[in-house]
């Protein structure tokens, strides 16, 4: 995340007993040993960490032992590079995004409230002059990150450090100029060589993560590199795979404990579906069973990330979450430990949303069922770093009950079976919808037309995405959707009079199951009314499908530049067709679309 918004100590003498209780495999650790001199930290920092490396511990075993994790969000990754000079105090960056200076008391408070592991996002270019070709990280910045690492290690937590957004320098990898790409790899290697060398004597309770959400589409970002944006989707996958391989090779080359350290690989966009594509490949590794894979979970975004949707908990909500988490077993079954590096239902400065407890509990049940390690994204929304306590009692209870120690009495099989049973029971008891409205539902034999809508400020939404979900909406939005029963003219509408819906960030006419039940049909928009008045379109709409199930006609889609291959339009002339056919920046009380649906023949 950019601006959105630990197991017990691994001393050899104590670790074997704990792991025996949790994993039932004491014999596995009898050969654990030091990978380096534990008293030789780079600058002499005192820490209880003993430098132990457990060579036989696997990534899937570690993922379970990580327990219940949290993020030190909006802190060391707070970005202020333009104000940097060699004598800049690292704490001046640390507080840029509204968080206080991190203290050991804060970390103790996190541990006391049920968090076993800590992810520390870091923006390393805050402390280097990379534009001048100088990739040296200021030692004071490395010192400050080390202080925070030690706070967590000394409180019996595992720690993950990464390179996080970091001012979007990653766009250099997508440049059309090879010299920019070469510089990006040179900086990336230098950065991770310095980080790995500085912290190489720490035990395997310290984990390195090669990136955040930037490996994927954001390799084309132009914030820093104006020549960026040249990579196709397939090339973004190829570059992501190459960067991840570079990360592993660079860290392993520093030797010592880093030869066996657990490394966390960022998935494509850290998105589950995109990461499960065969285009994404895990890197090869000289160490055996030491790679973890990170994805993030903010689905649906209108609920998790914006004020657009205020509740969660329908059958379709549970089904979506359960299905996506199960998909990640593609990798855990290959021996990769799965880390949910971020998840949350963001409060956006307000109270905890309705349904957050359901969302969290089911997500954590899925993690227990599959042996994944969850890390809450938190910027003092849940754990107050000033009050050193959880803000909400219901949420506090969830994390207190989920701490690793409270579950360590169960075997892995018992824990997974218990979680799987709970997931099944929760789904069975979930309602079809959260309100008593009469909006038509869409089973596999029914096609329903509706308007996907997201306001320009992301505060008002209705069923955005190819999956028709009338429960996914802002409070007060009233929809008139249409059951499709063949060729004909249909009208669909949204009434947002009670909302402050301004402009359009995204909108489309969607037809659930349209491609399945009416293959080849074309939806031709006859009229669009806003606030009861017909509005002119600025281009022709075209019929398409992203998932080969939902038929769509985009009204406003700023993420697409031209009609895709296979786009359909009456008459066949796509010369005036575009993914954005509306330009309306004002207040929208009502939005109505009348369209004709007919066979291409």
C-alpha positions in Angstrom: 0.0 0.0 0.0 1.3 3.5 -0.8 -0.8 6.2 0.9 -3.9 4.1 1.4 -4.7 5.6 4.1 5.8 -13.4 15.8 6.2 -16.3 17.0 8.2 -16.9 20.1 12.0 -16.2 20.1 13.9 -18.6 17.9 16.7 -19.5 20.4 17.7 -23.1 19.7 17.1 -24.1 23.3 13.5 -22.7 23.4 12.4 -23.0 19.8 12.5 -26.8 19.6 10.0 -27.2 22.4 7.6 -24.6 21.0 7.7 -26.0 17.5 7.1 -29.5 18.8 3.9 -28.4 20.4 2.8 -26.6 17.2 4.1 -28.8 14.5 4.7 -32.1 16.2 8.2 -32.3 14.6 10.8 -31.8 17.3 13.4 -33.8 15.5 13.4 -31.4 12.6 15.2 -28.7 14.6 17.9 -30.8 16.4 20.4 -29.5 13.9 19.6 -25.8 14.2 22.6 -23.6 14.4 24.1 -20.2 14.2 24.5 -18.7 10.7 26.8 -16.0 12.0 28.1 -14.2 15.1 25.1 -12.9 17.0 27.1 -10.2 18.8 28.4 -8.6 15.6 25.4 -6.5 14.5 26.5 -3.9 12.0 26.6 -1.0 14.5 26.7 -2.8 17.8 23.0 -2.5 18.5 22.0 -4.6 21.5 19.3 -7.1 20.8 18.0 -10.4 22.2 18.2 -11.9 18.7 20.7 -14.7 18.7 21.4 -15.0 15.0 19.9 -18.6 14.7 19.1 -20.0 11.4 16.8 -23.1 11.4 17.9 -24.8 8.2 15.2 -27.5 8.2 12.3 -25.2 8.9 10.2 -24.8 5.7 8.4 -21.8 4.3 4.9 -23.4 4.8 5.8 -24.2 8.4 7.1 -20.7 9.0 3.9 -19.2 7.6 1.9 -20.9 10.3 4.3 -20.0 13.0 4.1 -16.3 12.1 0.7 -16.2 13.7 -1.3 -13.0 13.6 0.6 -10.1 12.0 0.2 -6.4 11.7 1.8 -3.5 9.7 3.5 -0.4 11.0 1.7 1.5 8.3 2.4 5.0 7.0 5.6 5.2 9.0 9.0 4.3 7.6 7.5 4.2 4.1 6.2 7.8 4.5 7.8 9.5 1.5 9.6 12.8 1.5 12.6 12.2 -0.7 12.6 15.7 -2.2 13.4 17.2 1.2 16.3 14.8 1.7 19.9 15.9 2.5 22.7 13.9 4.0 22.0 15.2 7.6 18.2 14.7 7.4 16.8 13.1 10.6 15.1 9.8 9.7 12.3 10.6 12.2 11.3 13.6 10.0 10.3 11.1 7.3 8.7 8.8 9.9 6.0 11.3 10.9 5.2 12.7 7.4 2.0 10.8 7.0 0.5 11.6 10.4 1.9 8.8 12.5 4.0 9.4 15.7 7.6 8.4 16.1 7.7 4.7 16.8 8.6 3.6 20.3 9.3 0.3 21.9 6.1 0.8 24.0 4.0 0.9 20.8 5.5 -2.4 19.7 4.9 -3.9 23.2 1.3 -2.7 23.0 0.8 -4.5 19.6 2.2 -7.7 21.0 0.0 -7.4 24.1 -3.1 -7.0 21.9 -2.6 -10.2 20.1 -0.1 -9.5 17.2 2.7 -12.0 16.8 4.5 -10.5 13.8 5.3 -7.1 12.5 5.7 -5.9 8.9 7.7 -2.7 8.6 7.2 -1.0 5.2 10.2 1.1 4.2 11.0 3.7 1.6 14.7 3.4 1.2 15.1 6.1 -1.5 14.1 8.6 1.2 17.8 8.3 2.2 19.7 8.2 -1.1 20.4 10.5 -4.0 19.6 8.0 -6.7 18.9 10.7 -9.4 22.7 11.5 -9.2 23.6 7.8 -9.6 24.4 7.5 -5.9 22.6 4.5 -4.5 24.1 4.7 -1.0 21.5 4.5 1.8 22.3 6.9 4.6 23.5 5.0 7.6 21.3 7.0 10.0 18.2 5.6 8.1 19.5 2.1 8.3 20.1 2.7 12.0 16.5 3.8 12.6 15.1 0.8 10.7 17.3 -1.4 12.8 16.0 0.1 16.0 12.4 -0.7 15.0 13.5 -4.3 14.0 15.0 -4.7 17.4 11.9 -3.4 19.2 9.9 -6.2 17.6 12.5 -9.0 17.9 13.0 -8.1 21.6 9.2 -8.6 22.0 9.1 -12.1 20.6 7.9 -11.0 17.2 8.9 -12.0 13.7 9.7 -9.0 11.4 9.3 -8.3 7.7 11.1 -5.4 6.0 10.5 -4.5 2.4 10.9 -1.7 -0.2 7.4 -0.1 -0.3 6.1 2.1 -3.1 9.1 4.4 -2.5 7.9 7.3 -4.5 7.1 5.1 -7.5 10.7 4.9 -8.8 9.7 1.4 -10.0 8.4 3.0 -13.2 12.0 3.1 -14.4 11.6 -0.6 -15.2 8.9 0.2 -17.7 10.9 2.8 -19.6 11.2 2.7 -23.3 14.9 3.7 -22.8 17.1 0.7 -21.9 19.4 3.1 -20.0 16.6 3.8 -17.5 15.9 0.0 -17.1 19.6 -0.6 -16.5 19.7 2.1 -13.9 16.6 0.6 -12.2 18.3 -2.9 -11.9 21.6 -1.3 -10.8 19.8 0.6 -8.0 17.7 -2.4 -7.0 20.7 -4.6 -6.7 22.6 -2.0 -4.7 19.7 -1.3 -2.4 19.2 -5.0 -1.5 22.9 -5.6 -1.2 23.2 -2.8 1.3 20.1 -4.0 3.2 21.1 -7.6 3.2 24.7 -6.9 4.3 23.6 -4.6 7.1 21.2 -7.1 8.6 22.8 -10.4 7.6 23.6 -11.5 11.1 20.1 -11.5 12.3 18.2 -14.8 12.8 15.6 -16.1 10.5 13.0 -14.2 12.6 13.9 -11.3 10.2 12.4 -11.7 6.7 13.2 -9.7 3.6 10.4 -8.8 1.2 11.5 -7.6 -2.3 8.7 -5.2 -3.1 5.2 -4.2 -2.3 2.3 -3.7 -4.8 4.5 -2.2 -7.5 5.5 -5.4 -9.3 2.9 -5.5 -12.1 1.0 -2.8 -13.8 2.8 0.0 -11.8 6.0 -0.8 -13.5 4.5 1.5 -16.2 4.1 4.4 -13.7 5.3 7.8 -15.1 5.6 9.7 -11.7 9.4 9.5 -11.7 10.3 8.2 -15.2 8.5 10.1 -18.0 9.7 7.5 -20.5 7.7 4.8 -18.7 4.5 3.1 -19.9 6.1 1.0 -22.6 5.4 -2.5 -21.2 2.5 -4.6 -22.4 0.7 -6.8 -19.8 2.7 -9.8 -20.8 5.9 -7.8 -20.6 4.9 -6.5 -17.1 4.7 -10.2 -16.0 8.1 -10.9 -17.6 9.6 -7.9 -15.9 8.0 -8.8 -12.5 9.5 -12.3 -12.7 12.9 -10.9 -13.6 12.9 -8.4 -10.7 11.8 -11.1 -8.3 14.7 -13.4 -9.5 17.1 -10.5 -9.1 16.0 -10.0 -5.5 16.6 -13.6 -4.6 19.9 -13.8 -6.4 21.1 -10.5 -4.8 20.3 -11.4 -1.3 21.7 -15.0 -1.5 24.9 -13.6 -2.9 25.6 -11.8 0.3 26.1 -15.1 2.1 26.1 -15.7 5.9 22.6 -16.0 7.3 21.2 -14.6 4.1 22.1 -17.8 2.3 19.2 -19.5 4.2 17.0 -16.5 5.2 13.3 -16.6 4.3 12.5 -14.3 1.4 9.1 -12.9 0.6 8.2 -12.6 -3.0 5.7 -10.0 -4.1 2.9 -11.4 -6.3 1.7 -9.6 -9.5 0.1 -6.4 -8.2 -0.1 -8.5 -5.0 -3.5 -9.5 -6.5 -4.6 -13.0 -5.9 -6.2 -13.6 -9.4 -3.3 -12.0 -11.3 -0.7 -13.8 -9.2 -2.4 -17.1 -9.9 -2.0 -16.6 -13.6 0.5 -18.9 -15.3 2.4 -15.8 -16.5 3.6 -15.3 -12.9 6.5 -17.5 -12.0 8.2 -17.9 -8.6 12.0 -17.4 -8.8 14.5 -20.2 -8.5 16.4 -20.4 -5.3 19.7 -21.9 -4.1 18.1 -22.4 -0.6 15.5 -25.2 -0.2 11.9 -24.3 0.9 12.8 -20.8 2.0 10.5 -18.7 -0.3 7.3 -17.1 0.7 4.7 -15.4 -1.5 2.8 -12.2 -0.7 -0.6 -11.1 -1.8 -2.9 -8.4 -0.4 -6.6 -8.6 0.2 -8.9 -5.5 -0.1 -11.8 -7.2 -1.9 -14.2 -5.6 -2.6 -12.4 -2.3 -2.7 -15.6 -0.3 -2.4 -16.1 -1.8 1.0 -12.5 -2.3 2.1 -10.9 0.9 0.8 -13.5 3.6 0.2 -16.7 5.0 1.8 -18.7 3.7 -1.1 -20.0 0.5 0.6 -20.9 0.4 4.3 -21.6 -3.3 5.0 -20.4 -6.8 4.2 -21.6 -10.4 4.8 -23.8 -11.8 2.1 -23.4 -15.3 0.7 -21.8 -13.9 -2.4 -19.3 -11.9 -0.1 -18.3 -15.1 1.7 -18.1 -17.1 -1.5 -15.8 -14.6 -3.1 -13.4 -14.5 -0.2 -13.4 -18.2 0.3 -12.8 -18.9 -3.4 -9.9 -16.4 -3.7 -8.2 -17.7 -0.6 -8.6 -21.3 -1.9 -7.0 -20.3 -5.2 -3.7 -19.5 -3.4 -3.3 -23.1 -2.5 -1.9 -23.4 -6.0 1.3 -22.1 -4.4 1.1 -23.4 -0.8 0.8 -27.0 -2.3 4.1 -26.4 -4.1 5.8 -25.6 -0.8 5.6 -21.8 -0.7 4.5 -20.1 2.5 1.6 -17.7 1.8 1.6 -14.3 3.4 -1.4 -12.0 3.3 0.9 -9.0 3.6 -2.0 -6.5 3.9 -5.7 -6.7 4.5 -8.1 -4.3 6.2 -11.5 -2.6 6.1 -10.2 0.9 6.2 -12.0 3.3 8.5 -10.9 6.4 6.5 -10.9 8.4 9.7 -14.3 7.2 10.9 -15.7 4.4 12.9 -15.2 0.7 12.2 -17.6 -0.3 9.4 -20.5 -2.6 9.8 -19.5 -6.2 8.9 -15.8 -5.6 9.6 -15.9 -8.3 12.3 -17.4 -10.8 9.9 -14.9 -9.9 7.2 -11.9 -10.3 9.6 -13.1 -13.5 11.2 -13.8 -15.2 7.9 -10.5 -14.1 6.5 -8.6 -15.4 9.5 -10.5 -18.6 9.4 -9.3 -19.0 5.8 -5.8 -18.4 6.9 -6.1 -21.0 9.6 -7.6 -23.5 7.2 -4.8 -23.1 4.6 -1.9 -22.2 6.9 -1.5 -18.7 5.6 -0.1 -15.8 7.6 -2.3 -12.6 7.8 -0.9 -9.1 8.4 -3.4 -6.4 9.2 -2.8 -3.0 7.5 -3.0 -0.5 10.3 -2.2 3.2 10.5 -3.6 3.6 14.0 -7.1 2.9 12.7 -7.3 -0.3 14.8 -4.5 -0.1 17.3 -4.0 3.4 18.6 -0.3 4.1 18.8 -0.9 7.1 21.1 -3.3 5.3 23.5 -1.5 1.9 23.2 -4.7 0.0 22.9 -7.3 -1.2 20.4 -9.9 1.3 19.4 -12.8 -1.1 19.1 -13.7 -3.8 21.6 -15.2 -6.2 19.1 -12.1 -6.0 16.9 -9.8 -6.2 19.9 -11.4 -9.5 20.9 -10.9 -11.0 17.5 -7.1 -10.4 17.5 -6.7 -11.3 21.1 -8.3 -14.7 20.5 -6.2 -15.2 17.3 -2.8 -14.8 18.9 -0.5 -17.7 18.2 -0.2 -18.8 21.8 -4.0 -19.3 22.1 -4.0 -21.7 19.1 -0.7 -23.5 19.8 -2.3 -26.3 21.7 -3.9 -27.6 18.5 -2.1 -29.7 16.0 -1.9 -28.3 12.4 -4.6 -30.9 11.4 -6.9 -29.9 14.2 -6.6 -26.2 13.5 -7.3 -26.6 9.8 -10.2 -28.9 10.4 -11.8 -26.6 12.9 -11.3 -23.6 10.6 -12.7 -25.4 7.6 -15.8 -26.4 9.5 -16.4 -22.9 10.7 -16.0 -21.5 7.1 -18.6 -24.0 5.9 -21.1 -23.1 8.8 -20.6 -19.4 8.4 -21.3 -19.6 4.7 -24.4 -21.7 5.2 -25.8 -19.2 7.7 -25.0 -16.1 5.6 -28.0 -14.2 4.1 -28.5 -13.8 0.3 -28.6 -10.0 0.8 -28.2 -7.5 3.6 -31.5 -5.6 2.9 -35.1 -6.6 2.2 -35.2 -4.9 -1.2 -36.6 -6.7 -4.3 -33.7 -6.3 -6.6 -33.5 -9.2 -9.0 -30.9 -11.8 -8.3 -28.9 -13.6 -11.0 -28.4 -17.3 -10.8 -26.6 -19.2 -13.5 -29.7 -19.4 -15.7 -30.7 -15.7 -15.3 -29.3 -12.7 -17.1 -29.7 -9.3 -15.3 -28.8 -5.9 -16.6 -27.6 -3.2 -14.2 -25.5 0.0 -14.1 -22.0 -0.3 -12.5 -21.2 3.1 -10.9 -18.4 4.7 -9.0 -18.5 8.4 -8.2 -15.6 10.6 -9.1 -14.6 10.9 -5.4 -15.1 7.2 -4.7 -17.7 7.9 -2.1 -20.8 6.5 -3.8 -20.9 3.1 -5.7 -23.2 0.4 -7.0 -22.1 -3.1 -7.9 -18.8 -2.2 -9.6 -17.2 -5.1 -11.4 -18.1 -8.0 -13.7 -19.8 -9.9 -10.8 -23.3 -8.7 -10.4 -23.7 -8.0 -6.6 -26.7 -5.7 -5.8 -25.7 -5.8 -2.1 -22.4 -4.1 -3.0 -23.6 -0.5 -2.8 -23.6 2.7 -0.8 -26.4 3.2 1.7 -29.3 5.0 0.1 -28.7 4.0 -3.5 -31.8 2.6 -5.2 -31.4 0.5 -8.3 -34.0 -0.6 -10.9 -32.3 -3.5 -12.7 -33.8 -5.6 -15.5 -34.1 -9.3 -16.1 -33.1 -10.1 -19.7 -35.4 -12.6 -21.4 -34.2 -12.2 -25.0 -34.0 -9.6 -27.7 -35.7 -6.3 -26.8 -35.4 -2.8 -25.3 -34.6 -2.5 -21.6 -34.2 0.4 -19.1 -32.0 0.3 -16.0 -31.5 3.1 -13.5 -29.9 4.3 -10.3 -31.4 6.8 -7.9 -28.7 8.5 -5.8 -30.8 11.5 -4.6 -30.0 10.8 -1.0 -26.3 10.6 -1.7 -23.8 13.2 -2.7 -22.8 11.5 -6.0 -20.6 13.8 -8.1 -19.2 12.9 -11.5 -18.1 9.5 -12.6 -14.8 7.7 -12.0 -16.1 4.5 -13.6 -19.4 3.3 -15.0 -20.7 0.7 -17.3 -23.8 -1.1 -18.4 -23.4 -4.7 -17.3 -25.4 -7.8 -18.2 -24.7 -10.7 -15.8 -24.5 -14.1 -17.6 -24.9 -12.2 -20.9 -22.1 -14.0 -22.7 -23.3 -17.4 -21.5 -27.0 -17.1 -22.1 -26.9 -14.7 -25.1 -23.5 -15.2 -26.9 -22.8 -12.7 -29.6 -25.6 -10.3 -28.6 -24.9 -6.6 -28.9 -26.1 -4.0 -26.4 -26.7 -0.7 -28.2 -27.4 2.3 -25.9 -30.4 4.3 -27.2 -30.5 7.0 -24.5 -28.7 8.1 -21.3 -30.5 10.4 -18.9 -28.8 12.2 -16.0 -31.1 13.9 -13.5 -34.0 13.2 -15.8 -32.5 14.9 -18.9 -31.1 13.2 -21.9 -27.3 13.7 -22.3 -25.2 13.6 -25.4 -22.5 11.0 -25.7 -19.0 11.9 -26.9 -18.3 8.5 -28.7 -20.0 5.3 -29.5 -20.3 2.5 -27.0 -19.1 -1.0 -27.8 -20.1 -4.4 -26.4 -17.3 -6.5 -24.8 -16.5 -8.9 -22.0 -13.5 -9.2 -19.7 -14.4 -12.5 -18.2 -16.4 -14.2 -21.0 -19.4 -14.3 -18.8 -20.5 -10.7 -18.1 -21.4 -8.5 -21.1 -20.4 -4.9 -20.7 -20.7 -1.5 -22.4 -18.4 1.0 -20.8 -19.7 4.5 -20.1 -16.5 5.8 -18.4 -13.4 3.6 -18.2 -10.2 5.6 -17.8 -8.1 2.5 -17.5 -8.7 1.4 -21.1 -7.5 3.5 -24.1 -9.3 1.7 -27.0 -11.8 -1.0 -27.8 -10.2 -4.4 -27.1 -9.9 -7.3 -29.6 -13.3 -8.9 -30.1 -15.3 -5.7 -29.3 -18.7 -5.7 -31.0 -20.9 -2.9 -32.3 -24.0 -2.8 -34.5 -22.9 -2.4 -38.1 -19.3 -3.4 -37.2 -17.7 0.1 -37.5 -15.6 0.7 -34.4 -13.9 3.9 -35.7 -15.9 6.2 -33.4 -16.1 3.7 -30.5 -14.3 4.4 -27.2 -14.2 3.2 -23.6 -15.4 6.6 -22.4 -18.6 7.9 -24.0 -19.8 10.2 -21.2 -18.3 13.4 -19.8 -20.4 14.6 -16.8 -18.6 16.2 -13.9 -21.6 17.5 -11.9 -24.0 16.2 -9.3 -25.8 13.0 -10.3 -29.2 12.3 -8.6 -30.4 9.8 -11.1 -28.7 7.9 -13.9 -30.9 6.0 -16.4 -29.9 3.9 -19.5 -32.2 2.6 -22.2 -30.6 0.1 -24.5 -31.5 -2.5 -27.2 -30.2 -6.0 -26.8 -30.2 -8.1 -30.0 -28.4 -10.9 -31.8 -25.5 -9.8 -34.0 -27.2 -11.7 -36.8 
